[in-house]
Amino acid sequence: MGAERERVLGFDSKAPDLASVTPWYLWGPYVSERAWGTVRENYGPDNGEWHYFPHGAARSRAYRWNEDGMAAVCDVQQRLCLGLALWNGRDCILKERMFGLGNPEGNHGEDVKEYYWYVDAVPTHSWLRWRYHYPQREFPYAWLRNENRRRRTSSERGGFEFELLDTGIFDENRYWVVDVTYAKAGPTDVLMRVDVRNAGPDEATLHVLPTLWFRNTWSWEPDVPRPLARAVDGDIVAEHGDLGDYRLHVGASPTGARPSLLFCDNDTNVARLFPPARNTTEFPKDGINDHVVARQPTVNLNGTGTKAAAWYVVSVPANGTAELRLRLRAEDGGPVRDPLGDVFTQTMRVRKAEADEFYDELAPPGTCDDRKLVMRQAYAGMIWCKQFYHYEVSRWLRGDAPAQPDPAFRARNRDWPHFAAADVLSMPDTWEFPWFAAWDLAFHAVVLAHVDPPFAKHQLELLCSPRYQHPDGALPGGEWRFDDANPPVHAWAALKVWRLDGCRDEAFLTRVFGKLLANFTWWVNREDSDGNNLFQGGFLGLDNISIIDRSDPGGTLEQADATGWMGFYCLSMLEIARWLARNDDSVTPLVAVFADHFAKLTKAINDRGLWDPGDQFYYDLLRRPNEPATFLRVRSLVGLVPVLATSLFPPDQAESLDVFEGEFAGQLPRRQLDALAAADSSGETGAVTRFPDGRVLFSMLDERQLAALLNRYLLDEKEFLSNHGIRSLSARYREPYVADSLGSIQYRPAESVDGLLGGNSNWRGPIWAPLNYLLIDAIAEFGEAYGDSLRVSHPDLGTSTALLDVAHDLRQRVVALFLRDGAGRRPCYGGVRELQEQWSDTVLFNEYFHGDNGAGLGASHQTGWTGLVADLICGLRGVARPTDQP
């Protein structure tokens, strides 16, 4: 067993907080790429987050809640941060954070306009690698903003975003490849190596500023002491009353010259932002920026402050590389001889070898090198997306100072005053989505469970903790609106993580199950308003997939997906309850409760109007006052979600299901395996199938419905099936589908032309990893149940294809999005020459993918749920099954 694996398995997942789980968690890549433009930093009188705190203010204004930076690491409570700033000698500002467009500026909403990658990482953060391509020409901030704004307000809205590569700024390879590598010699000893390669044809000069700074905690509380960074013998010593003292050892440049040490304070430059106000410090946050870029006397020559940088100026020949070394160590570790010499080199080598060994053990035997690369970089993105998240709603609503606008004008999250987070959370994307989302986090936990089970379990429990979960049982959807109902996948994720961890930690399952009982009750009470077991829920994460705005339908919208998700939720809770009941008799009655709920949901969705027997598809049903009920006859993922509600119990578990036989009997028809082909005139649908070998299959669809959905729609290339997975909307709607009085909808394989839900919403054609993942899982479950007795037509595999082969094919299609094809091209990189030809040794994990050609779209680092490809490569079905046998 490798050293990294031993460290992970040694974590105490029952510790009360993340910092106590293991000292190796103390330092990590917990600094977001963006903190401006967030809900928590908005103290304005409305919901204009992007206007209140734009990118242009970020270099000058201290953040209230958490920091951002490039390639940055910090301690688990983000008291002290270490990151990178750059300057090419031409830009109007230092490159201290990634630039992108706010939601009102982008053609399709917020969008980062930089090229960077999370190349490598291990769970203990003992080895981290990050890469950035920084132009040598002046960065085109205004051009990117103005051109995308023009496209947003013109007929080009449905076109692609105007990207940095489109400006020609990388022509002639005039850019820097900046690699930042971190390696830990110990939990409080972090080595930092910065390698800058001049990719251009001529010698060029780059200003490199590794930066150490304290998060500003002193401006908001009068009794919080101000920490101090100071110059000591060419190094920077950071003194913090709680964290302790750290020394940043600063190495010489490749020429042997010592860098200048620059100091200012991480305090707002109110004189610049809010004239005629006067600064409370002589050297505010943008002091280093103004000194380097404009040669202003804005740094403290006494060598003290709360923000400090080592200013290297390196000239590098064409295709040459310069290496810089730094090392951040706790002072209580004692002195170290030659901290940046041979021991530094050896530590880097050892940690790299440990990381190689760690991922070699994880990859299935026979995995090709390209799959290993994709898998490893997906996990790297997952680990780099761990972020410190700080948001106390009651404090935010009150405001911090009399000068701030009256917080009564703000309405977001007012019903969540209990919410108080100061935790490391798994984020969907460190720039576009630097905040948690409930259902995203569930997928993250499943992926992270392969490499870091304690952290995965910690995440799922944290969302159910009293600081997060509402007293009424609701889980917070996301920062922009905690009230948004996300699909209820938390129980499924807990069960999956438990299995991936070897079905050992029953205490974890018990703790989560108790919290989810309240959440399940919340769903039943709130989202089934008529008590008819047909659920609502609004957009449910599927944004504008419908022909109408599902968040405001103008009546009651009985949703196929909401009801399907509840069936999915029921079965996850039933499985957990059945397992826990082995050792806890008090849980036994709950097995029957969830089975009964599932029976009623299945009967309702099939017999009360959401299943159309003619079309053989599930649709939403809209009920408006004084109008007949209306089917929303749009074939989309909405109608496929009921497929997910399936669970196969092996014989050793099925025997224990007899405890609720009496209560459950009669709720659903039973179909025996030997009667699958028999005609059934009952008209009822839905099934609990008992197989002769003792297995029991719960599913919302019976075998006839499943075969119809697969044959007619899901596996039809003119409908949902693409070369790269399942589309979110049927391609039949390449010509718009028009419904009288409701509107129209059109298949869009890439970006949407409609501005619903902020303008960046798009489920109208692209391929999304999480729904593909769940569909693959469900089809494989059906395949294990039916074996060769149920076969379907597949355009590539033939007219009699087993379901396990269908699941395998779909998995290969999704994984192939990221793999080099026969021509050496990765479909996810589309037609972008630089990504395909020059930068293809690194992979981006986009938010969604073109429904026809697989090109990556949306957020470019949404590893959070697109990282599910790592699980697909590791083996979707390769998880432990709980068993009653010794």
ZAMARGU-4260 file (C-alpha; in steps of 0.2 Angstrom, whole numbers, plus 5000, padded with zeros to 4 digits):
<rodrens>
0) 5000/5000/5000 | 5007/5017/4995 | 5011/5031/5007 | 4997/5042/5002 | 4984/5028/5003
5) 4990/5025/5021 | 4988/5043/5026 | 4970/5043/5019 | 4965/5027/5027 | 4972/5034/5043
10) 4959/5049/5044 | 4947/5049/5058 | 4931/5052/5049 | 4921/5053/5065 | 4931/5069/5071
15) 4920/5084/5075 | 4926/5095/5062 | 4937/5094/5046 | 4953/5101/5055 | 4952/5087/5067
20) 4950/5073/5055 | 4969/5074/5051 | 4983/5086/5052 | 4986/5084/5033 | 4970/5093/5030
25) 4976/5109/5039 | 4983/5116/5022 | 4975/5114/5006 | 4969/5122/4989 | 4955/5130/4999
30) 4955/5147/4990 | 4942/5151/4977 | 4947/5158/4960 | 4933/5171/4962 | 4925/5179/4978
35) 4918/5195/4969 | 4901/5195/4962 | 4894/5183/4975 | 4878/5184/4986 | 4888/5185/5002
40) 4899/5200/4996 | 4883/5210/4991 | 4878/5223/5003 | 4869/5233/4991 | 4850/5237/4991
45) 4845/5224/4978 | 4850/5208/4971 | 4863/5215/4959 | 4878/5205/4965 | 4888/5208/4949
50) 4886/5227/4950 | 4889/5229/4968 | 4906/5220/4969 | 4913/5219/4951 | 4930/5212/4945
55) 4937/5230/4944 | 4934/5232/4963 | 4942/5216/4968 | 4960/5222/4969 | 4955/5236/4980
60) 4941/5230/4991 | 4944/5218/5006 | 4932/5203/5005 | 4921/5201/5020 | 4918/5182/5019
65) 4932/5173/5010 | 4947/5176/4998 | 4951/5172/4980 | 4968/5170/4971 | 4977/5160/4958
70) 4985/5143/4962 | 4982/5148/4980 | 4982/5137/4996 | 4977/5142/5014 | 4974/5134/5031
75) 4958/5125/5034 | 4950/5141/5042 | 4958/5153/5029 | 4967/5163/5041 | 4983/5164/5030
80) 4984/5162/5011 | 4998/5159/4999 | 4996/5161/4980 | 5003/5169/4965 | 5002/5186/4955
85) 5009/5189/4938 | 5013/5204/4927 | 5018/5204/4909 | 5024/5222/4909 | 5010/5227/4898
90) 4994/5224/4908 | 4985/5238/4917 | 4984/5228/4933 | 4993/5213/4941 | 4986/5197/4937
95) 4980/5192/4954 | 4964/5183/4950 | 4956/5175/4935 | 4946/5187/4924 | 4929/5184/4918
100) 4912/5191/4914 | 4898/5194/4926 | 4881/5187/4922 | 4874/5203/4914 | 4890/5204/4903
105) 4892/5187/4896 | 4883/5181/4880 | 4876/5167/4891 | 4879/5173/4908 | 4895/5172/4919
110) 4910/5165/4911 | 4929/5165/4915 | 4940/5171/4901 | 4956/5163/4905 | 4965/5146/4902
115) 4971/5136/4917 | 4970/5118/4923 | 4971/5108/4938 | 4984/5096/4933 | 4987/5085/4948
120) 4982/5083/4966 | 4981/5070/4980 | 4968/5070/4995 | 4981/5075/5008 | 4986/5090/4997
125) 5004/5083/4999 | 5006/5085/4980 | 4997/5098/4970 | 5000/5105/4952 | 4991/5119/4943
130) 4995/5127/4926 | 4990/5144/4918 | 4993/5151/4901 | 4997/5170/4903 | 4998/5180/4887
135) 5013/5191/4884 | 5003/5204/4875 | 4992/5216/4884 | 4977/5207/4891 | 4961/5212/4881
140) 4949/5215/4896 | 4939/5229/4888 | 4938/5219/4871 | 4931/5203/4879 | 4918/5213/4890
145) 4912/5224/4875 | 4911/5210/4862 | 4902/5198/4873 | 4890/5212/4879 | 4886/5216/4861
150) 4883/5198/4857 | 4871/5197/4872 | 4860/5211/4866 | 4860/5206/4847 | 4854/5193/4836
155) 4870/5183/4840 | 4864/5178/4857 | 4862/5160/4852 | 4880/5159/4846 | 4896/5155/4855
160) 4904/5166/4868 | 4919/5177/4862 | 4934/5169/4870 | 4951/5174/4874 | 4958/5163/4860
165) 4947/5172/4848 | 4956/5188/4851 | 4972/5181/4843 | 4982/5185/4859 | 4991/5168/4859
170) 4996/5170/4841 | 5015/5165/4838 | 5014/5156/4855 | 5017/5173/4864 | 5012/5167/4881
175) 5019/5160/4897 | 5016/5143/4903 | 5016/5145/4922 | 5016/5129/4932 | 5014/5130/4951
180) 5018/5114/4961 | 5015/5111/4980 | 5022/5097/4990 | 5021/5095/5009 | 5036/5089/5019
185) 5024/5088/5033 | 5006/5094/5038 | 5013/5112/5042 | 5027/5112/5029 | 5022/5117/5012
190) 5035/5118/4997 | 5030/5129/4982 | 5039/5128/4966 | 5035/5140/4952 | 5041/5136/4934
195) 5038/5149/4920 | 5041/5143/4902 | 5042/5156/4888 | 5032/5148/4874 | 5036/5162/4862
200) 5049/5165/4849 | 5058/5179/4858 | 5066/5182/4875 | 5053/5190/4886 | 5052/5196/4904
205) 5039/5191/4917 | 5036/5198/4934 | 5032/5184/4946 | 5025/5188/4963 | 5021/5174/4975
210) 5010/5182/4988 | 5006/5179/5006 | 4992/5187/5015 | 4979/5186/5029 | 4961/5185/5026
215) 4954/5201/5033 | 4945/5197/5049 | 4949/5212/5059 | 4938/5225/5050 | 4922/5217/5055
220) 4925/5214/5074 | 4932/5227/5085 | 4940/5214/5097 | 4949/5204/5083 | 4968/5208/5083
225) 4976/5212/5067 | 4989/5199/5062 | 5006/5204/5055 | 5018/5199/5041 | 5036/5206/5042
230) 5052/5205/5033 | 5065/5194/5042 | 5082/5191/5034 | 5075/5190/5017 | 5060/5180/5021
235) 5043/5184/5026 | 5037/5179/5044 | 5018/5179/5046 | 5012/5180/5064 | 4994/5175/5069
240) 4987/5174/5086 | 4977/5158/5083 | 4986/5150/5068 | 5003/5153/5075 | 5019/5159/5066
245) 5024/5154/5049 | 5040/5158/5039 | 5039/5159/5020 | 5057/5155/5015 | 5060/5165/4999
250) 5073/5158/4986 | 5084/5168/4974 | 5080/5170/4956 | 5089/5159/4943 | 5102/5173/4942
255) 5105/5172/4960 | 5097/5189/4964 | 5086/5191/4979 | 5068/5197/4975 | 5061/5213/4983
260) 5049/5210/4997 | 5034/5221/4996 | 5021/5224/5010 | 5004/5232/5011 | 4988/5229/5020
265) 4973/5218/5016 | 4961/5233/5019 | 4949/5242/5007 | 4956/5257/4997 | 4940/5267/5001
270) 4948/5283/4994 | 4948/5275/4977 | 4932/5266/4978 | 4921/5278/4988 | 4928/5296/4987
275) 4929/5307/4997 | 4931/5294/5010 | 4949/5292/5018 | 4958/5276/5020 | 4961/5269/5038
280) 4978/5262/5032 | 4992/5271/5022 | 4995/5255/5011 | 4978/5247/5007 | 4975/5231/4997
285) 4980/5237/4980 | 4997/5244/4986 | 5007/5231/4978 | 4998/5232/4962 | 5000/5251/4961
290) 5019/5250/4965 | 5023/5236/4952 | 5012/5242/4938 | 5013/5261/4941 | 5028/5263/4951
295) 5018/5272/4965 | 5025/5274/4983 | 5011/5262/4989 | 5020/5249/4999 | 5027/5250/5016
300) 5046/5252/5016 | 5046/5247/5034 | 5043/5229/5028 | 5027/5226/5038 | 5009/5223/5033
305) 4995/5210/5032 | 4999/5206/5013 | 5016/5203/5006 | 5024/5198/4990 | 5041/5192/4984
310) 5044/5202/4968 | 5054/5192/4955 | 5058/5199/4938 | 5064/5185/4927 | 5070/5186/4909
315) 5068/5170/4899 | 5074/5165/4882 | 5063/5158/4869 | 5057/5140/4875 | 5067/5142/4890
320) 5061/5140/4908 | 5065/5148/4925 | 5062/5140/4942 | 5058/5149/4958 | 5057/5141/4975
325) 5048/5145/4991 | 5043/5136/5007 | 5030/5140/5020 | 5034/5132/5037 | 5027/5133/5054
330) 5040/5142/5065 | 5037/5129/5079 | 5044/5116/5068 | 5061/5123/5072 | 5075/5128/5060
335) 5079/5118/5044 | 5096/5118/5036 | 5096/5123/5018 | 5076/5124/5016 | 5076/5126/4997
340) 5091/5115/4993 | 5093/5096/4991 | 5079/5092/5004 | 5067/5102/4994 | 5072/5093/4978
345) 5070/5076/4986 | 5053/5080/4994 | 5046/5085/4977 | 5052/5069/4970 | 5045/5058/4984
350) 5028/5066/4983 | 5027/5065/4965 | 5031/5046/4966 | 5018/5044/4979 | 5005/5052/4969
355) 5010/5041/4954 | 5008/5026/4965 | 4992/5031/4972 | 4983/5033/4955 | 4991/5018/4948
360) 4983/5008/4962 | 4966/5016/4958 | 4966/5013/4940 | 4958/4997/4934 | 4970/4984/4927
365) 4973/4987/4909 | 4968/5005/4909 | 4976/5014/4894 | 4987/5029/4898 | 4975/5042/4891
370) 4961/5035/4902 | 4973/5036/4917 | 4977/5054/4912 | 4958/5059/4911 | 4954/5050/4927
375) 4969/5058/4937 | 4965/5076/4931 | 4947/5073/4935 | 4952/5069/4953 | 4964/5083/4953
380) 4950/5095/4948 | 4939/5088/4962 | 4952/5090/4975 | 4957/5108/4969 | 4938/5112/4970
385) 4938/5110/4989 | 4935/5128/4995 | 4933/5138/5011 | 4916/5144/5012 | 4910/5157/5024
390) 4893/5164/5026 | 4882/5168/5041 | 4865/5173/5035 | 4859/5182/5050 | 4875/5192/5052
395) 4875/5196/5033 | 4857/5202/5034 | 4861/5214/5049 | 4876/5221/5040 | 4893/5225/5048
400) 4894/5244/5049 | 4882/5259/5049 | 4889/5265/5033 | 4882/5250/5023 | 4865/5251/5015
405) 4849/5246/5025 | 4850/5227/5024 | 4831/5227/5025 | 4831/5230/5006 | 4839/5213/5004
410) 4828/5198/5002 | 4839/5183/4998 | 4839/5169/5010 | 4829/5178/5024 | 4821/5162/5029
415) 4837/5154/5033 | 4844/5165/5048 | 4851/5149/5056 | 4863/5146/5041 | 4881/5148/5047
420) 4895/5141/5037 | 4914/5143/5039 | 4919/5126/5032 | 4929/5118/5018 | 4916/5112/5005
425) 4917/5104/4988 | 4912/5117/4975 | 4905/5115/4958 | 4918/5127/4950 | 4930/5138/4958
430) 4926/5153/4947 | 4909/5151/4939 | 4901/5143/4954 | 4912/5147/4970 | 4898/5141/4982
435) 4890/5124/4986 | 4875/5117/4978 | 4865/5103/4986 | 4864/5091/4972 | 4880/5095/4965
440) 4889/5091/4981 | 4880/5074/4982 | 4889/5069/4965 | 4905/5077/4971 | 4905/5065/4986
445) 4902/5050/4976 | 4918/5054/4965 | 4928/5059/4980 | 4924/5043/4989 | 4936/5034/4978
450) 4951/5044/4984 | 4945/5052/5000 | 4931/5043/5009 | 4932/5053/5025 | 4930/5069/5016
455) 4916/5063/5006 | 4906/5057/5021 | 4910/5074/5030 | 4903/5083/5016 | 4886/5074/5016
460) 4885/5075/5035 | 4889/5094/5035 | 4874/5098/5023 | 4863/5089/5035 | 4870/5098/5051
465) 4860/5110/5061 | 4870/5125/5054 | 4864/5120/5036 | 4848/5110/5036 | 4833/5121/5039
470) 4823/5117/5055 | 4808/5111/5043 | 4819/5098/5035 | 4824/5107/5019 | 4842/5106/5013
475) 4849/5122/5006 | 4849/5122/4987 | 4862/5135/4984 | 4868/5152/4989 | 4858/5162/4976
480) 4842/5155/4984 | 4843/5142/4998 | 4824/5139/4995 | 4827/5131/4978 | 4823/5113/4978
485) 4837/5103/4971 | 4833/5085/4966 | 4834/5074/4982 | 4850/5064/4978 | 4857/5065/4996
490) 4852/5048/5002 | 4858/5040/4986 | 4875/5048/4988 | 4876/5042/5006 | 4872/5025/5001
495) 4885/5025/4986 | 4898/5033/4997 | 4895/5020/5010 | 4897/5006/4998 | 4913/5013/4990
500) 4920/5014/5007 | 4918/4995/5009 | 4900/4995/5018 | 4910/4997/5035 | 4904/5014/5042
505) 4887/5010/5048 | 4887/5024/5061 | 4889/5036/5046 | 4874/5029/5038 | 4864/5030/5054
510) 4868/5048/5056 | 4864/5053/5039 | 4848/5043/5038 | 4841/5052/5054 | 4843/5069/5046
515) 4836/5063/5029 | 4820/5057/5038 | 4816/5076/5041 | 4821/5080/5023 | 4810/5067/5016
520) 4795/5073/5027 | 4798/5091/5021 | 4797/5085/5003 | 4781/5075/5006 | 4773/5090/5015
525) 4778/5104/5004 | 4781/5097/4986 | 4765/5086/4985 | 4753/5100/4988 | 4737/5090/4984
530) 4742/5075/4993 | 4740/5064/4977 | 4758/5058/4976 | 4762/5068/4961 | 4776/5080/4966
535) 4780/5098/4961 | 4797/5106/4965 | 4799/5119/4951 | 4814/5119/4940 | 4823/5105/4950
540) 4840/5110/4943 | 4834/5107/4926 | 4833/5125/4922 | 4824/5129/4906 | 4821/5112/4899
545) 4802/5114/4899 | 4791/5124/4887 | 4786/5135/4902 | 4795/5142/4917 | 4793/5128/4929
550) 4797/5139/4944 | 4781/5150/4940 | 4769/5139/4930 | 4754/5149/4934 | 4745/5134/4942
555) 4750/5117/4949 | 4763/5108/4939 | 4763/5089/4942 | 4780/5084/4937 | 4786/5068/4930
560) 4804/5071/4936 | 4799/5077/4953 | 4789/5062/4956 | 4802/5051/4948 | 4815/5059/4960
565) 4804/5055/4975 | 4803/5037/4969 | 4822/5037/4968 | 4823/5045/4985 | 4811/5032/4992
570) 4822/5017/4986 | 4838/5024/4993 | 4830/5027/5010 | 4822/5010/5009 | 4839/5002/5006
575) 4847/5011/5020 | 4833/5007/5032 | 4834/4989/5027 | 4852/4988/5031 | 4851/4998/5047
580) 4836/4987/5053 | 4848/4972/5055 | 4855/4979/5071 | 4842/4992/5076 | 4824/4985/5078
585) 4817/5003/5079 | 4821/5006/5060 | 4812/4990/5054 | 4795/4999/5053 | 4803/5012/5042
590) 4807/4999/5029 | 4788/4996/5026 | 4785/5015/5027 | 4797/5018/5012 | 4790/5003/5002
595) 4773/5010/5005 | 4778/5027/4999 | 4786/5020/4983 | 4771/5009/4979 | 4759/5024/4980
600) 4771/5035/4970 | 4773/5022/4956 | 4754/5019/4955 | 4751/5038/4954 | 4764/5042/4941
605) 4758/5028/4930 | 4739/5028/4933 | 4735/5046/4936 | 4740/5054/4920 | 4759/5057/4919
610) 4762/5041/4909 | 4755/5043/4891 | 4751/5025/4885 | 4750/5031/4867 | 4767/5040/4866
615) 4774/5028/4880 | 4783/5043/4888 | 4781/5053/4904 | 4776/5071/4903 | 4772/5085/4916
620) 4754/5089/4918 | 4749/5107/4920 | 4733/5111/4930 | 4727/5129/4929 | 4711/5136/4937
625) 4696/5135/4925 | 4706/5126/4912 | 4707/5107/4907 | 4723/5099/4913 | 4737/5100/4899
630) 4750/5088/4895 | 4767/5097/4892 | 4771/5085/4878 | 4790/5089/4877 | 4801/5074/4877
635) 4816/5079/4888 | 4826/5072/4903 | 4810/5076/4913 | 4802/5061/4906 | 4817/5049/4909
640) 4820/5053/4927 | 4807/5039/4932 | 4819/5027/4925 | 4831/5031/4939 | 4819/5024/4952
645) 4825/5006/4952 | 4833/4995/4965 | 4838/4976/4964 | 4839/4967/4981 | 4849/4951/4980
650) 4842/4935/4988 | 4850/4937/5005 | 4843/4955/5007 | 4826/4951/4998 | 4822/4938/5012
655) 4821/4952/5025 | 4809/4962/5015 | 4795/4949/5020 | 4794/4960/5036 | 4782/4972/5027
660) 4774/4959/5016 | 4757/4962/5024 | 4757/4981/5022 | 4764/4981/5005 | 4754/4967/4997
665) 4741/4973/4984 | 4749/4990/4982 | 4757/4985/4965 | 4755/4970/4953 | 4769/4957/4955
670) 4776/4951/4939 | 4786/4934/4939 | 4801/4932/4927 | 4792/4918/4918 | 4777/4929/4914
675) 4787/4944/4906 | 4781/4940/4889 | 4763/4936/4893 | 4750/4948/4888 | 4743/4959/4902
680) 4727/4967/4900 | 4725/4975/4917 | 4731/4992/4911 | 4742/4994/4927 | 4760/4999/4926
685) 4774/4999/4938 | 4781/4983/4946 | 4789/4974/4960 | 4796/4959/4952 | 4801/4943/4962
690) 4813/4932/4952 | 4814/4913/4955 | 4831/4914/4962 | 4824/4925/4976 | 4829/4942/4970
695) 4817/4957/4971 | 4817/4972/4959 | 4808/4988/4963 | 4805/5000/4949 | 4793/5013/4943
700) 4792/5006/4926 | 4788/4988/4922 | 4798/4979/4908 | 4786/4985/4894 | 4787/5003/4898
705) 4806/5001/4900 | 4808/4993/4883 | 4797/5006/4875 | 4807/5020/4882 | 4823/5013/4877
710) 4818/5007/4860 | 4808/5022/4854 | 4817/5036/4862 | 4833/5034/4873 | 4842/5023/4860
715) 4836/5032/4845 | 4849/5044/4837 | 4835/5055/4831 | 4829/5057/4848 | 4841/5056/4863
720) 4856/5046/4859 | 4871/5055/4853 | 4889/5049/4850 | 4893/5056/4867 | 4879/5051/4878
725) 4861/5055/4881 | 4854/5073/4876 | 4844/5083/4888 | 4831/5087/4874 | 4825/5076/4860
730) 4833/5080/4843 | 4816/5079/4836 | 4814/5097/4840 | 4827/5103/4828 | 4811/5111/4821
735) 4803/5120/4835 | 4789/5112/4844 | 4774/5124/4846 | 4760/5122/4859 | 4745/5133/4858
740) 4745/5146/4873 | 4761/5138/4880 | 4774/5144/4868 | 4788/5134/4859 | 4804/5125/4862
745) 4818/5120/4851 | 4832/5108/4852 | 4849/5118/4854 | 4864/5106/4855 | 4875/5120/4862
750) 4869/5137/4869 | 4851/5142/4872 | 4845/5158/4864 | 4833/5161/4879 | 4837/5171/4894
755) 4827/5161/4907 | 4835/5160/4924 | 4849/5172/4922 | 4853/5169/4904 | 4865/5155/4907
760) 4853/5141/4908 | 4853/5127/4895 | 4846/5110/4896 | 4839/5111/4878 | 4850/5099/4870
765) 4867/5097/4877 | 4874/5082/4886 | 4875/5083/4905 | 4886/5071/4915 | 4876/5068/4931
770) 4860/5063/4922 | 4869/5052/4910 | 4878/5044/4925 | 4862/5040/4934 | 4854/5033/4918
775) 4869/5022/4915 | 4868/5016/4933 | 4849/5012/4932 | 4850/5003/4915 | 4864/4993/4922
780) 4853/4989/4937 | 4839/4983/4926 | 4852/4973/4916 | 4858/4964/4931 | 4839/4960/4935
785) 4833/4954/4918 | 4849/4947/4911 | 4846/4941/4894 | 4827/4940/4896 | 4825/4958/4891
790) 4833/4964/4875 | 4832/4980/4866 | 4837/4988/4849 | 4853/4998/4849 | 4859/5007/4833
795) 4877/5000/4834 | 4875/4984/4844 | 4860/4976/4835 | 4841/4973/4837 | 4843/4961/4852
800) 4855/4970/4864 | 4856/4965/4883 | 4854/4980/4895 | 4871/4978/4902 | 4879/4980/4885
805) 4868/4996/4883 | 4875/5003/4899 | 4892/4998/4895 | 4890/5007/4878 | 4883/5023/4886
810) 4897/5023/4898 | 4910/5022/4884 | 4902/5036/4875 | 4903/5048/4890 | 4921/5043/4894
815) 4925/5046/4875 | 4921/5064/4877 | 4938/5067/4885 | 4949/5054/4876 | 4959/5056/4861
820) 4950/5048/4846 | 4958/5040/4831 | 4964/5057/4824 | 4971/5062/4841 | 4958/5074/4845
825) 4947/5075/4861 | 4929/5078/4857 | 4927/5090/4872 | 4939/5102/4864 | 4928/5104/4849
830) 4936/5114/4835 | 4948/5124/4845 | 4965/5121/4837 | 4976/5126/4852 | 4967/5115/4864
835) 4967/5100/4851 | 4985/5102/4846 | 4996/5111/4858 | 4987/5110/4875 | 4979/5093/4874
840) 4990/5085/4888 | 4978/5094/4900 | 4959/5092/4900 | 4945/5104/4905 | 4929/5097/4913
845) 4915/5108/4906 | 4898/5110/4913 | 4889/5102/4898 | 4893/5096/4881 | 4887/5099/4863
850) 4873/5087/4859 | 4879/5083/4842 | 4899/5084/4842 | 4903/5084/4861 | 4912/5100/4862
855) 4913/5107/4880 | 4902/5121/4885 | 4897/5132/4900 | 4908/5133/4915 | 4925/5126/4910
860) 4931/5119/4927 | 4914/5111/4932 | 4924/5096/4938 | 4912/5094/4952 | 4899/5084/4943
865) 4908/5081/4926 | 4921/5073/4937 | 4909/5058/4937 | 4919/5053/4922 | 4933/5047/4935
870) 4920/5036/4943 | 4915/5029/4926 | 4933/5025/4922 | 4936/5017/4939 | 4921/5006/4936
875) 4903/5012/4939 | 4897/4994/4945 | 4913/4991/4954 | 4906/4995/4971 | 4903/4984/4986
880) 4886/4977/4989 | 4881/4975/5007 | 4877/4957/5012 | 4869/4949/5027 | 4882/4934/5025
885) 4897/4934/5036
</rodrens>
